[in-house]
Amino acid sequence: MANDQIYPETRECYHFQPANPVLPEGLIQLAHGTAAAIYDGGLLQVHRRYLDPARGRTGLPEHGAAQVDRVGVDHVGVTLVNADPVEARTVLLRAGTFGEHQFGEARISGADRGE
């Protein structure tokens, strides 16, 4: 990629995809239920985002996993899993990447809260 000879003004948005060794599309689709940003530096738009309060950062907590199983016009379904056999984890969900969405209702089912 560093030796690319094509001028930025003439290359298409998909130009670097074949040369980029990082392929996040599958993980993004699984965890967020949306397509990956199509160009380098593109903004990822999702229905909801994950926050790790223990580390004070965005993303899933360590040993955390997410699978989006439903996406509709007015709903999104996600399954959250803590793969750590010992420690409980907390994850916060915020609506929308840019604050363009809001949660009207949330349902928790099949949860083992460790209580």
Secondary structure as GFF3:
##gff-version 3
##sequence-region A 1 115
A	DSSP	alpha_helix	25	32	.	.	.	ID=ss1
A	DSSP	beta_strand	48	52	.	.	.	ID=ss2
A	DSSP	beta_strand	57	58	.	.	.	ID=ss3
A	DSSP	beta_strand	64	71	.	.	.	ID=ss4
A	DSSP	beta_strand	76	82	.	.	.	ID=ss5
A	DSSP	beta_strand	92	95	.	.	.	ID=ss6
###
